[in-house]
């Protein structure tokens, strides 16, 4: 048994998250913590928590079954919003229930199955780029490409009618905002879940080759409860496009902003145009580099006393991890502030680790690869259409990145 030394007086918890007002750099508050064990933090609402930022500590929390996601639903979880996260879906479950429900969907998201979609993703991307080219520059790369490409694909795979896609996007905006009142969230949730029940009943009457039908059959066979069905469907839709949407925007912000030259910048864009074979490696390195989630991961509660990186996390205490900080840990990634296409060794942790590793990781990779390849092939001379100072950045929201990205070519 490891005996931890007496750390002396407990310091005041740090205010968390370490918000940044603009740009895509790792917020400065994380950097001193790479040399420290987990620290105590206080979020705007809920319990105080431990924060893990070092690569090995983050991997440990994400893979250790003694840190429970399900327990957070029953607690006053640390969070940025007044309304606690509700149950439902894979992110509210631990093994073995999580494993059983994930198995239902996992076969639909294997690398081999997703690779079969490459030509279809090409078609979607080219159709969107055709419209951009026909209208001519300038165009907003977020609204014209980053939003519609992954949303169109996940809605088609899931079985959401095309006419309802704007409702999916509106609900995603509510879920991902840090500035919506609990009353507004509740009102929009009732509307969206009512619409979702309509899709479910439609598939009961007329099954199809889509994920809603798969989940409905599992529910009718007693494998899923009705709440689990709607929770999984909600996760598939929101998780199936919002992260990729924001990463497409972030990737091109990195490639187009003159101020990002130290990280990659326009020189990297020319490299991708001249050498498309390196795009898969570029996607992995950009996934590591971009701090997408502003550090706001779902809390996990220790179900027993656990030694973590030199501190004792007691049973019942929550831990939040920063995958963004872990991806910039110099102990795991030398020169983390630079984008290196030939970076060796350590895999990034942007898709998580352990049993909750992102179900749609292969789909996200495919969409990001295709988007970079088609844009660099179709839009020569791609550049910002506004001064860098006029880029509209998200501030104090769940995701980091630009709200819009006006471009010309």
N, C-alpha and C positions, 0 to 999 in steps of 0.2 A: 504494500500500500504506500502511495506517495504521501509524504508529510509535507504540507505546504508551510512555509515560514509565516510568522505573524507580519502582516503588511502594515501594521500600525493604524493610525486614524484613517477612517474611510473618507476619501476626498469627495467633494461635491460632484454629483453627476454632471456630465457635459450635456449641453443643449444639443439635441439631435432631431432631425438630420442636419448635416452641414450644407445648408442650401447654398447654391451658387446662382447668381442672377442671370448669367448668360454664358454662352460658349459650351464647349464639350470637354474641358479639362477636368481632371479629378479635383474636387474641392480641396482647398488647402488644409482643412481640418483633419483629413485622413493621414497626411504624410507623417506627422510625428508619431502616429500610432503604429506604424510598421515596425518600430523598435520596441513596442510595449506589448504586454499580454492584454487580453480583453479588458475593457474599461466599462465603467457604469455610465449610462446615458439616460436622459429624460426626454421623452417625446411629448408633443403637446397634450396628448390624452393617454390614459391608461397607466399600467404599471411601469416603474423604472425597469431597465433591462441592462444586460451585459451586451456589449458590442464587440464582435470579432471582426478584425480587418486583415490579419495576416493570412496568407494563402493556406498554410497547413491548418490553422485554427478554423477557417471557414469550411474547408473540406471535412474536417472532423465533425463539425456541427451538422452539416448537411447529410452525413452518412451514418451518424450514430443514432440508433433507434431509441436511445435514452432521451433524446430531444424530440418532443412530440409536437407536431402541427395540430393534431386533433384536440389536444388539451387547450390550445389557445382559444377555441370556440367557446369553452366553458369559463374563460377567465376575462379579466379586464385588460385585454391585450394592449400593449403599447402601439400607438398609431398616431397618424397626423389628423385624422378626421374624428368628429364627435361620435359617429356611428360605428360600433364594432363590426368586424367582418362576421357575416353569418355563416352557418354551416352549409354543406352541400358541395359536391364535386370532389375531385381527387385531392385538392389542396387542404381539405378539412379532414383528411383521413390518414391513419397510420396503417402499417401492415398489421394483420393479414387482409383486412377489408380493402385497403388501398390496392394491394397486389391483385386481388381478384377482379376488381373493377377495371383497373388499368389493363389487365390482360384482354378484356373485351375489345379495347380500342387499339392495342399495341400493334396488332397484325396489319392494321390499316396505315400505319405510319413507319413501317420498316424502310431502311435505305433502298432496298430493291423496289418496293412498291412505289415509293415517292419518285424514284428516278424515272419511272414510266410516265410521270407527268411532265417531264422536261419540255417536250414539244408543245404541250398544251400551255405551259407557262410562257414559252416563247411567243405563242400566238396571242395570248392576253397582252403581254408587254408590247409586242409590235402593233397591236390594234390601238393601244393607248398612245404609243409614239406616233402612229400614223395621224391621229387626231391633232396631236401637238404640232407636227410638221405642217399639216394642212392649214391650221390657223396661223402658224408662224410665231416667232418669238415676239415678246417675252412670254414665258409660261411659268406657272407655279409648279415646281416639281413635286411638291407635297400633295397638292390637290389633284393634279393631273396624272400622277403616276404612283407615288408612295402609298396613298390611301386606296385607290381603286384596285391595284393589282392583287395584294394579298387578301383584301376583303372579297373581291370577286371569286377568288379561288376557294377560300374557306367556306363561303356561302354555297358554292356549287358542290363541294365535297359533302357538306353537311345536309344540304337539301332545302336551304332557305329560299323561298321564292324571290325572284329578282326585284319585285315590287317592294319587298320588305327590307331590302338592303339598307336604305337610308335609316330605318328604325334601328338596325344593328349598330350602325355608326353612331347614332345619337346616344344610344345606351352606353356604348364604349366611352364616349366623351364624358358622360356622367360618372361612370365608374372610375375613370382615370384622373378626374379633376380633384384638386385639393381644396376647391373653393365652393363646394355645393352643400347646401344645408341638408340635415337628415330628412326634413320633410320633403324636400325636392327629390332626394334619392328614393324615398319610399314611394312617392307618386310615380316616378318614372319606372321604378321596379315593377309596380303593379301593372302598369301599361305593357311593359316589355314581356313580363312573364305571362300575361294574358295572351299576348300575340304568340308566344312560344307554345302555349297549350294548343292554340289553333293549328300550328304546324304539326304537332304531335298527333292530334286527332285526325288530321288529314292523312297522315302516313298510316294510321291504323286502318283507315278506310281504303287507302290506295298505296300499298307498299311500293318502294322504289329502291334503286341501287344507290343508297346514300347513308350517311351516318345517323340521321334521325331514325330511319327505318331499323337500323341495327340496334339502336338503343331501345326503341319501342318494343321490338321483339324480345329483348332481354328483360324488359320490365314485365311484359305479358307472361313470360316464362317464369317469373318469380325470382330472377337473378338480381334485378334492380328494384328499389322502391321508386315510387313516383317522384319523391323529393330528390333522390339520387339521379334520376333521369334528367330532371330540369337543371340540377346543379352541374352535371357533366356537360349538357348541351350549352349552358351558359359559358362554362370554361372553354369549350371548344371554339365557340364563336369569338369571344373576347380575346382569349389567349392566342387564337389562331390568326389574328391579323394585327392587333395593336402594336405588339413588340416589333414585328417585321416592318410595319409602316414607319415607326419611329426610327428604326435602324436604317432603312433606305434613306430617309431624310438626313440622318446623322452622317452616314457614309459620304453622301455627296457634299454635305457641309464641310467635312474634313478635306475632301478632294478639291473643293472650289475656293475655299477661303484663303486669301493670301497670308493671313496671320497663322495659318496652320502648317507653314512650310517646314518648321522643325519636326513636326510629326509625320509629314508625308506631303500634303499639299498638292499644288498643281503638277509638280514633277511626278508624283505617284499616279495622277490621272493619265499623264502621257505614257507612263510605263504600262498601265493596264490597257490603253488603246493599242500600243505597239506590240504588247506581248499578252494576249488574252489567256494564254495557258497558265499564267500566274494568278488569275482571278480567284480560283479556289483558295489559294494560300492567302491572298489579300483579304478575302472574307474572314478567314479565321483570325488574322491579326487585327483587323478592324473590330471584330467582335470583342477581342481582348481589350483593345485600346479605348473604345467608347464607353463611358460610364452611363449606361442607359437608364438605370433605375434610381438614380439619385440616392442610392444606398438603402432604399426602403423595401426591405424584404419582409416576408411574413414572419412573425415571431414564433419561436419554438420554446416550449417549456420543458425544463429538466424534470424527468419523472423520478429521479433519485440524485443523490449528490454525485457530481461529475467533475473531475479535474480537467480543466481546459486551458492549455497554453500557459500554465503557471498560476492560475487562480482556481478557487473552488466555487463552482456554480452549485448552489444548494437546491435540493428538490423543491419544485414549485416556482423557481425563478426563471424568467424568460431570457432568451438570447436572440438578438437580431444579428445578422451578418451582412457585410457589404461585399458583394461579389465584385463590384467595381474596384474597391480598394484591394481586394485579393488579386485581381488582374493587374494591378500596378505595384505589387509587392516586389521590391528589388531583390529580395532573397530568392524569388521564384523566376522573375523576369528581369534580367540585367537591362539597364537603360530603358525602363518601362515607358518613359515619356516619348520614345521614338517608335515609329512604325517600321518594323523590319520584316521584309517578306521572307527572309531566310532564317527567321528566329527558330532556334533549335529547341527540342525537348519539351518542356512543361506545357501541358494543354491548358487553355483558358478555362474559366469556370462560369462563363456567361450563361450557359444553359443549365447550370446547377450541377449537382453531384448526388449520387446515391439513388434511392428508390424514387425520388421526386424529380429526377433528371427530366428536362423538358420533353414531353411526349412528341411535340412537333419540331424537334431540332432539325431533323433531316429536311422537312418541308421549308423551314426558315432558311436553311443553307441554300437550298435549290432556288428559292425566290431571290435571295440576295445575289447569288452567282449570275442568274439569268439577267437580273436588272442591271448589274454592272456591265455585263457583256453586251447587252442590247443598246444601252444608252451610249457607251463609248463607241459602238459601231455605227449608230444611227445619227448621233448629234455631234458632228465635228465642231471643234472650236468651242465646246461647252464652257460657259463662264457665268458668273453672277451677273444679273441684270440690274442690281442696285449696289451702292457702296456697302462695304462690309458692316459699317456702323448702322445701317438701316435694316439688317436682318432681325426679324422679330423672334426672340428666344422665349421659350417657356420659362417661367419663374415659379418656384415653389409648387411644382406639380409632381405627380408620380413619375413621369418620364422627363428626361432632359432632351433638349434639341430644339430645332427651329419650328415654329408654327407654320411658316411658309418659307419657300426658297425660290425666289424669282430668278429664272435663268434665261440666257440667250445662247444662240449657237450660230 
